[in-house]
Amino acid sequence: MADDASTIDVLNSTAQTQLKTILERIERLEEDKAAVMADLKEVYAEAKGNGFDVKIIRKVVRIRKMDRAKRQEEDALIDLYLSAIGEI
């Protein structure tokens, strides 16, 4: 039983070190994320201050992230559905 206890202590020590390292990395990334979010907020505020519609800019950013073929397929389906309900 003593061997099991010492093995658990070693594993716990190793696990504790790994856990501490992981938590520190997460905390640094969370800090970076907060800084990036603050920067994004400033850029969107600048866009708004220059008369741009921020809601539309957000949509354009989302659309630009999409694969072109997927975006075209989605646009075609939207047109089809709108046409089917008499909106086009």
C-alpha positions in Angstrom: 0.0 0.0 0.0 2.9 2.4 0.7 4.1 1.9 -2.9 0.7 2.9 -4.2 0.6 6.0 -2.0 4.1 7.2 -3.2 3.0 6.6 -6.8 -0.1 8.6 -6.3 2.0 11.4 -4.7 4.3 11.5 -7.7 1.4 11.5 -10.2 -0.3 14.2 -8.2 2.9 16.3 -8.2 3.2 15.9 -12.0 -0.5 16.5 -12.5 -0.4 19.5 -10.3 2.5 21.0 -12.3 0.7 20.3 -15.6 -2.5 21.7 -14.2 -0.8 24.9 -13.0 0.9 25.3 -16.5 -2.4 24.8 -18.3 -4.2 27.3 -16.0 -1.4 29.9 -16.5 -1.7 29.5 -20.3 -5.4 29.8 -20.2 -5.1 33.0 -18.0 -2.6 34.5 -20.5 -4.9 33.7 -23.4 -7.9 35.2 -21.6 -5.9 38.4 -21.1 -5.0 38.4 -24.8 -8.6 37.8 -25.7 -9.8 40.7 -23.5 -7.2 43.0 -25.2 -8.3 41.9 -28.7 -12.0 42.4 -27.8 -11.2 45.9 -26.5 -9.3 46.6 -29.8 -12.3 45.3 -31.8 -14.7 47.5 -29.9 -12.5 50.5 -30.7 -12.4 49.7 -34.4 -16.2 49.2 -34.5 -16.6 52.5 -32.6 -14.3 54.2 -35.2 -16.4 52.7 -38.0 -19.6 54.0 -36.4 -18.0 57.4 -35.9 -17.2 57.5 -39.6 -20.8 56.9 -40.4 -20.7 53.2 -41.2 -23.4 50.8 -40.1 -21.7 48.5 -37.6 -24.4 45.8 -37.9 -23.8 45.6 -41.6 -20.0 45.5 -41.1 -20.4 42.6 -38.7 -22.4 40.8 -41.3 -19.9 41.5 -44.0 -17.1 40.2 -41.7 -19.1 37.0 -41.1 -19.8 36.5 -44.8 -16.1 37.1 -45.7 -15.2 34.3 -43.3 -17.3 31.8 -45.3 -16.1 29.6 -48.1 -17.2 31.2 -51.4 -19.0 28.1 -52.7 -20.8 27.7 -49.4 -21.8 31.4 -49.4 -23.1 31.1 -53.0 -25.1 28.0 -52.0 -26.6 29.8 -49.0 -27.5 32.8 -51.1 -29.2 30.6 -53.7 -31.2 28.9 -51.0 -32.2 32.2 -49.5 -33.4 33.4 -52.9 -35.2 30.2 -53.5 -37.0 30.3 -50.2 -37.9 34.0 -50.6 -39.2 33.3 -54.1 -41.3 30.4 -52.8 -43.1 32.7 -50.3 -43.5 35.5 -52.9 -41.0 37.9 -51.4 -38.9 38.3 -54.5 
